[in-house]
Amino acid sequence: MDLPELRCIGVLHGDITTCEDAPKNFDISNRKGTLEIYPEYQQGLDGIVPGQTIVVLFWLHRANRDILKVYPRGDRSRGLRGVFATRSPARPNPIAISELKVLAVDGLHLQVSGLDILDGTPILDIKKKLSEPG
Amino acid sequence: MDLPELRCIGVLHGDITTCEDAPKNFDISNRKGTLEIYPEYQQGLDGIVPGQTIVVLFWLHRANRDILKVYPRGDRSRGLRGVFATRSPARPNPIAISELKVLAVDGLHLQVSGLDILDGTPILDIKKKLSEPG
């Protein structure tokens, strides 16, 4: 089946500019940044409030899409593993899932913490966390 | 930024054929089905084992991509909310995140439970759950 094109709903502004500087996962990060959402998607933000945890999908535009085996977290002692058994950024569709804490909401800008994603990365989607009320 | 094309890594076979029959979320579902992965992605499955919980990304090919406000879970009493503050299937990039239990692995076929997704839905990605060891 042919899939339609992705839409870029916004872009991340942060201070992580190299892969070496990126925390290995959002659950061990307290790095802050701003999700800039494009004006045509502003209505979709209605209901997001500070203090909430949101699930954000990013398109990892610098990831290699043709790798199917990796050393998990770069640890060669455990051998190669299929990318679908890991959370490696390298995969056929390099979509990252981050759970981020909303610090502030200012129109099209959401200040968040918990980032493990490079500055300039396109945003695909924001969802309510399953365990959040509402 | 223009985003590259998604790749369809496989397809879901299940017994949910209408939206009315679909559970509202995977966390309240015990429906079973099979993830059929296409042969060119088989190497990526190495390391997925029965008993594990995996995170599966689906492309909701029947969802409306032009809606930005919804009644959460169809409940009109609470008013409209932005799609990014919900887990509605309708959203600019209709990507669903499901946590599924792996019941069996047979080559390119993964038997899973916990489905809330329609039969025939394209699969985009499989990831290790963050809280799983490994």
HADDOCK unambig.tbl for C-alpha pairs under 7 A between the chains (distance, minus, plus):
assign (segid A and resid 3 and name CA) (segid B and resid 6 and name CA) 6.34 0.50 0.50
assign (segid A and resid 5 and name CA) (segid B and resid 5 and name CA) 5.90 0.50 0.50
assign (segid A and resid 6 and name CA) (segid B and resid 3 and name CA) 6.33 0.50 0.50
assign (segid A and resid 6 and name CA) (segid B and resid 93 and name CA) 6.19 0.50 0.50
assign (segid A and resid 7 and name CA) (segid B and resid 92 and name CA) 6.61 0.50 0.50
assign (segid A and resid 7 and name CA) (segid B and resid 93 and name CA) 6.35 0.50 0.50
assign (segid A and resid 43 and name CA) (segid B and resid 68 and name CA) 5.93 0.50 0.50
assign (segid A and resid 43 and name CA) (segid B and resid 69 and name CA) 6.83 0.50 0.50
assign (segid A and resid 43 and name CA) (segid B and resid 82 and name CA) 5.82 0.50 0.50
assign (segid A and resid 44 and name CA) (segid B and resid 68 and name CA) 4.64 0.50 0.50
assign (segid A and resid 44 and name CA) (segid B and resid 69 and name CA) 6.00 0.50 0.50
assign (segid A and resid 44 and name CA) (segid B and resid 82 and name CA) 3.76 0.50 0.50
assign (segid A and resid 44 and name CA) (segid B and resid 83 and name CA) 4.91 0.50 0.50
assign (segid A and resid 44 and name CA) (segid B and resid 84 and name CA) 5.26 0.50 0.50
assign (segid A and resid 45 and name CA) (segid B and resid 82 and name CA) 5.04 0.50 0.50
assign (segid A and resid 45 and name CA) (segid B and resid 84 and name CA) 5.45 0.50 0.50
assign (segid A and resid 45 and name CA) (segid B and resid 85 and name CA) 6.26 0.50 0.50
assign (segid A and resid 46 and name CA) (segid B and resid 81 and name CA) 5.72 0.50 0.50
assign (segid A and resid 46 and name CA) (segid B and resid 82 and name CA) 4.39 0.50 0.50
assign (segid A and resid 46 and name CA) (segid B and resid 85 and name CA) 6.76 0.50 0.50
assign (segid A and resid 47 and name CA) (segid B and resid 81 and name CA) 5.86 0.50 0.50
assign (segid A and resid 47 and name CA) (segid B and resid 82 and name CA) 6.12 0.50 0.50
assign (segid A and resid 47 and name CA) (segid B and resid 85 and name CA) 5.51 0.50 0.50
assign (segid A and resid 48 and name CA) (segid B and resid 85 and name CA) 5.35 0.50 0.50
assign (segid A and resid 68 and name CA) (segid B and resid 43 and name CA) 5.93 0.50 0.50
assign (segid A and resid 68 and name CA) (segid B and resid 44 and name CA) 4.64 0.50 0.50
assign (segid A and resid 69 and name CA) (segid B and resid 43 and name CA) 6.84 0.50 0.50
assign (segid A and resid 69 and name CA) (segid B and resid 44 and name CA) 6.01 0.50 0.50
assign (segid A and resid 81 and name CA) (segid B and resid 46 and name CA) 5.72 0.50 0.50
assign (segid A and resid 81 and name CA) (segid B and resid 47 and name CA) 5.86 0.50 0.50
assign (segid A and resid 82 and name CA) (segid B and resid 43 and name CA) 5.83 0.50 0.50
assign (segid A and resid 82 and name CA) (segid B and resid 44 and name CA) 3.78 0.50 0.50
assign (segid A and resid 82 and name CA) (segid B and resid 45 and name CA) 5.04 0.50 0.50
assign (segid A and resid 82 and name CA) (segid B and resid 46 and name CA) 4.38 0.50 0.50
assign (segid A and resid 82 and name CA) (segid B and resid 47 and name CA) 6.11 0.50 0.50
assign (segid A and resid 83 and name CA) (segid B and resid 44 and name CA) 4.91 0.50 0.50
assign (segid A and resid 84 and name CA) (segid B and resid 44 and name CA) 5.26 0.50 0.50
assign (segid A and resid 84 and name CA) (segid B and resid 45 and name CA) 5.45 0.50 0.50
assign (segid A and resid 84 and name CA) (segid B and resid 126 and name CA) 4.85 0.50 0.50
assign (segid A and resid 84 and name CA) (segid B and resid 127 and name CA) 5.01 0.50 0.50
assign (segid A and resid 84 and name CA) (segid B and resid 128 and name CA) 6.88 0.50 0.50
assign (segid A and resid 85 and name CA) (segid B and resid 45 and name CA) 6.26 0.50 0.50
assign (segid A and resid 85 and name CA) (segid B and resid 46 and name CA) 6.75 0.50 0.50
assign (segid A and resid 85 and name CA) (segid B and resid 47 and name CA) 5.52 0.50 0.50
assign (segid A and resid 85 and name CA) (segid B and resid 48 and name CA) 5.36 0.50 0.50
assign (segid A and resid 85 and name CA) (segid B and resid 127 and name CA) 5.78 0.50 0.50
assign (segid A and resid 85 and name CA) (segid B and resid 128 and name CA) 5.17 0.50 0.50
assign (segid A and resid 86 and name CA) (segid B and resid 127 and name CA) 5.59 0.50 0.50
assign (segid A and resid 86 and name CA) (segid B and resid 128 and name CA) 4.90 0.50 0.50
assign (segid A and resid 87 and name CA) (segid B and resid 127 and name CA) 5.50 0.50 0.50
assign (segid A and resid 87 and name CA) (segid B and resid 128 and name CA) 5.82 0.50 0.50
assign (segid A and resid 92 and name CA) (segid B and resid 7 and name CA) 6.61 0.50 0.50
assign (segid A and resid 93 and name CA) (segid B and resid 6 and name CA) 6.17 0.50 0.50
assign (segid A and resid 93 and name CA) (segid B and resid 7 and name CA) 6.35 0.50 0.50
assign (segid A and resid 93 and name CA) (segid B and resid 124 and name CA) 6.47 0.50 0.50
assign (segid A and resid 93 and name CA) (segid B and resid 125 and name CA) 6.53 0.50 0.50
assign (segid A and resid 124 and name CA) (segid B and resid 93 and name CA) 6.47 0.50 0.50
assign (segid A and resid 125 and name CA) (segid B and resid 93 and name CA) 6.54 0.50 0.50
assign (segid A and resid 126 and name CA) (segid B and resid 84 and name CA) 4.84 0.50 0.50
assign (segid A and resid 127 and name CA) (segid B and resid 84 and name CA) 5.01 0.50 0.50
assign (segid A and resid 127 and name CA) (segid B and resid 85 and name CA) 5.77 0.50 0.50
assign (segid A and resid 127 and name CA) (segid B and resid 86 and name CA) 5.59 0.50 0.50
assign (segid A and resid 127 and name CA) (segid B and resid 87 and name CA) 5.49 0.50 0.50
assign (segid A and resid 128 and name CA) (segid B and resid 84 and name CA) 6.89 0.50 0.50
assign (segid A and resid 128 and name CA) (segid B and resid 85 and name CA) 5.17 0.50 0.50
assign (segid A and resid 128 and name CA) (segid B and resid 86 and name CA) 4.91 0.50 0.50
assign (segid A and resid 128 and name CA) (segid B and resid 87 and name CA) 5.82 0.50 0.50
